[in-house]
């Protein structure tokens, strides 16, 4: 979220000349691996951990059924999808293209990823891993087949629009869903390990089941990505095949190292990273509201001035988020509000089903 904030402000505020725009290109090349791909990867992790926790709750509490877990999940995904389409409406108006209501900004990608992932959550980690890898290679082939039909009204043109509208700049589902699936695999590994009560055994399993496999697989992906398109693999904003491999490898290595550091208590994460915590807690709210800064200094700042203004803005926003957190807490979090709405609606559905079932039982007993 912090990179999204920094990257967007630089892109919007920098002067539109080759010398100053080079700053953005350099920043993009260095940090985009912790952008949309990382956000979707972590979304897959957190979704899986949340899902497993709620399934466990449904198995131990009579009033909390697996049907309710399913309804909460699908409702939350549906609400995010509605929000994504509403978010895209101003984009369609601004670009004078009504078809851009369906354009792959990351919010739409996350929503569709959540919906697509639901049946996969009941499958094995190996199947999800194999599916993610298969999709990466299939996506590389499919882009080549469909790209010539971009903008056409033929069936293949419509298919390109559905799968890739906004490519190569945006975050199309077929390119990024593998990140989400891989995230669900890592989320399952983390969930299983954190159920272990012994600290020493937990750290051992983190090293054996998470850290070492992720380091090995991540390094393989990164090397393959570099070799496939050397030396251009990071010199373009395109979500190319090599970029996907390199970025996915980076996520596996970076996240596994961070989790191992946290669980090993090598850093006091709760205290040291409190500033970043607010950007995470209000991530969805920030994603929507930071667009208001688009016109603040649109293409008016040189590279040196842009760096000063962007970092100053980030610090000010950080303090503002801290104030909001202390004053309003989760009530100011759109992500939390969507979650609570999903829980509330799912609970209403469950109560109606329970009442209907109870009424049928009473009617049957009265007839007897």
N, C-alpha and C positions, 0 to 999 in steps of 0.2 A: 504493500500500500504506500509505503514511503517512496519507493522508486517511481510508482505511478504518479504520485504527487509531484515529485521533482521533475520527472521526465516530461509530463504534460506542460508544466509551467515553462520549462525551457523551450519546448517546441512552440508554445503560443507566444512567448514574450520576446524571443530572439529576433533581431533584425533579419530580414529576408535577403541576405547576401551570402555568397559562397564562403567567405572567411568566417563569419560568425556562425553560420549553420553547421560548419565543420565541428563545432563544439558539441552540438546535439548528436551528430553522427557518431562522434567518438564516445560520448556518454552512452548512447544506445548500444553500440558494439560491446562496451564493457559490462553494462548492467542489465541488459534486457533479459538475460537468463534468470534474473530474480523478479521478472515482471509477470505477465499474464500466465506463463507456463507454471511458475512457482505458485501463483495464487490458486490456480485450478488444481495443482498437485496437492497443496495443503488442504484445499476444500475437500478433495477425495479422502484424505486422511481423517479430517475432523468428522466428516459425514459418517464414515465407517465406525469410528470410535463411539460416536453418539448413538448410532443405530444398534451396535452390539450392546451398549449399556442399557438401552431401552428394551431390547429383546430380553435381556437378563431380568430386568424389572418385571416384564410381563410374565415370566416364568415363576416368579416368587410372590407376586401380588395378584389376588383374584380379580380386583376391579380394573386391572390394567392389562388389556388383551393384546395379542399380536395384531389383531385387526386394527386396533387403535394406533399401534406403532406405524402400521402401513399408512393409515389415513393421515396421521400427522406428517409423515415424510412426504407423501404425494401432495398434500395441501400446501406445505411450505414450498415445494418445488413449483407448484402452480402459481402461488402468489408472487414468487420471484420472477416467473415467466411473464405474468401480467405487468409487473413493474418494469421489466426489461423492454417490453413492447411500448409501454407508455414513454419510457426514456428515449426510445428510438423515434418517436413521433416528431419532436423538434428537429432531429437529424434529417428526417424526410422533408420537413418544411424548409430547412436551411439549404438543403441540396436540390430542392425542387424536384424530388424524385420520390413518389409515394411508395415505390418498391423498397426504399431504404428503411421502411418500418421493420423489415426483416433484414437486418445487417448485423454482422457478428461482432458487436462489442462484447466485452468479456461477461457482462451481466447476462446476456442471452445465452452465451456459451455455458455458464455455470448452471442456469436453469434447465437447459436441455440435457446437460450432463447428469444432473440429479435425476431427471426422469428416465434417461436411458440406463442409468446405473442400477435402478431399483431391482430388476431381475438378476443382475450380476452379483448383488450382495448375498444371494443365497447359493452362489457357486463357490468352487474352491479357489484358493489363491493362485494355483498353477494355471487354471483355466483363464482367469482374469489377466494374468501376466502374458499368456500366449495370445489372448485376444488383443491386448494392447499392442504387442509387437506386430501382430498380423495387420492391424489397422494402420500402423505407421508405414509399413511397406505398401499396403493397398492404397493409402492416401497419396503416396508419391506417384503411383501409377495413375490413379483416378484424376488427379490435378492435370496431368499431361493430356489425358483423354478428353476432359471436359472444358479446359481453358479455351480452345478454339471456338466454343459455342457461347462464350460470355456475351451477354446482352441480347441474345437471340430469343425468340418466342417459341422455339421448338422445344420438344420434351427434354432434350439434353441441355438446352439453354436454361429451362426452368430448374432442372436438377442442379446445374451449376449455381444458380441463384440461391437455391435452398441450402446447399452445402457450403458454398464458398463466397457468398456476397460480401464484398469488402476485402477479399484476398488480393494481394499478399500482406496488406497492412493490418487488417483486423485479426480476429481470433476464431476462425471457422471451426465448427464442431468436429469435423472429421480429423482435423489436425490436432485438436487439443483434448478430445475425449480420452485418448490414450494416457495423457497426463493424469486425468481424473482416475482412470482405472488403476494405474500404477500407484496412485495415492491411496486407493482403497486397499491395495495389497499391503503397503507399508503400514496403514492404519490398523489392519488386522494383526500384523506382527507385533506392533506396539501394544495393542490391547491385550493380546495373549500374554506378553511378557510382563506387563504391569499388573497382571492378576497374581503374579508370584509374590508371596509375602516376604521371603528372605531377601534382604538388600544385596547380599553378596551373590546369591544365585541369580537375582534379577540383573545385576550388572554383568555377570558372566553370560547370561542369555542375550542381553543387549549386544554384547560384543560378538557373540557367535552367530546369532540369528538376524541381527540388524546391521551393525556397523561393518563387519568384514564382508558380508555378501553385497551390501550397497556400495562399498568402496570398490570391490572388484567389478561388479556389473556397471557401476557408474563410470569407472575409468575406461572400460571397454567401449561404452557408448560415446564418451567424449572423444576418444582416439579415433573411433570409426567416423564420427561426424567431421573431425578435422581432416582426416585423410580423404574422405569422399569428395570434398569440395575445396581442398587446399589451393591457394591461400585465401579464398574469398568467403569462407564460411561465416565470418563475423562482420563482413564489410557491407552487409545489406540488411534492410529492414524486412526483407521477405522471410516468411515462415517456411524456409526451404527444408528439404529432407535432412540435410546435414545439420541445420540449426536445431531441428526437433531432436535429433539424436544427441547432439552436444548439450542442449538445454536439459533434456531428461536425465542425462548422466550427471549433470551438475546438481540437479534437484536431489537425486539419490545420495550423492556424496555429502552435500551441504546439510541437508536435513538430518541424516543419520549422525553426522558429527555433532550437530547442535543438540540433538536429543541425548546423545551419549554424554556430552558435557553437562547437560542439565541433570540427568539422573545420577551422574557421578559426583555431583555437587562441586565441580571444579570452579564454577562461577555462581555468584549469588544472583540468579537470573531475575528473581522477583523484584529485587532492588535495582540492579544494574540497568535493566532495560524497561523501566517504568515509562519512560518517554515514548518508546515504541509501542507499549501496551495500549495506549490510548488510540493510536492509529489502527490497531487491530480491533479493539473493542467497538469502535465506531466506523469500521471499514466500509460498510454499505452506505452509511450516511455521508462519509467523506467522498466516496465514489460519485454520488449524485450531486452533492453540493459544491464540490471543488470546481465544477464547470462554470460557476458564477465568476470565477477569476479569469476566465478566458479573455474578456475584453479589458481587463485592468491596465495592461501594458502591451496590448497586442502588437507584435512586431515593432516595438519601439526601443528595445534595449540592446546595447552591444553585449558582447560575450562577457566582459568583465562586470558590467553593471547587472546583467542578468543573473550571474552567480550570486552577487550580493543580495539582490532583491528576492531571488528564489529562496535562498537559505534563510533570510530574515523572515520571509512569509511562513516557511515551515516551522520555525521556532515560535512565531506568534500563534500559529494554528495549534501547535503542541500545547502551549499554555492555555489557549482557549478550550481545547478538549479536556485538559486537566480540570479547569474550572467547571465545565459542563458535567464532567464525571462526578465531581464532588457535590455539585448542586442537584443534579437530576438523575445521575446513575443510569440504569438501564432504560428509564423512561425516555431518554433522548436518543436511544439506539434503535434505528430502523430495523436492524437485524433482529434485535430482541423483540421488537413489536410484532414482526412477522412470525417469529417463533411462537410467541404467546397467542397470537391470533390463530395459528395452525392448531395449537394445543386446545384452544377454546372451542373451535369449530369441530375438531375431532371428538372432543368430549361430548358436545351436543349430539353428534351423530350416534355416538356410542350409547348415550342415554335414551335416545329415541328407539334404537334397536332393542335395548334392554326392556323398555316399557312395552314394546310390541310383543316381545317374547314372553314377558310376564303376563300380559293380557291374554295371549293365546293359551298359556298354561292354566290361568284361572278359568277361562271359558271351558277348556277341556275338563277340568276338575268339576266344574258346576254341572256339566252334562253327565259326567260319571255319577 
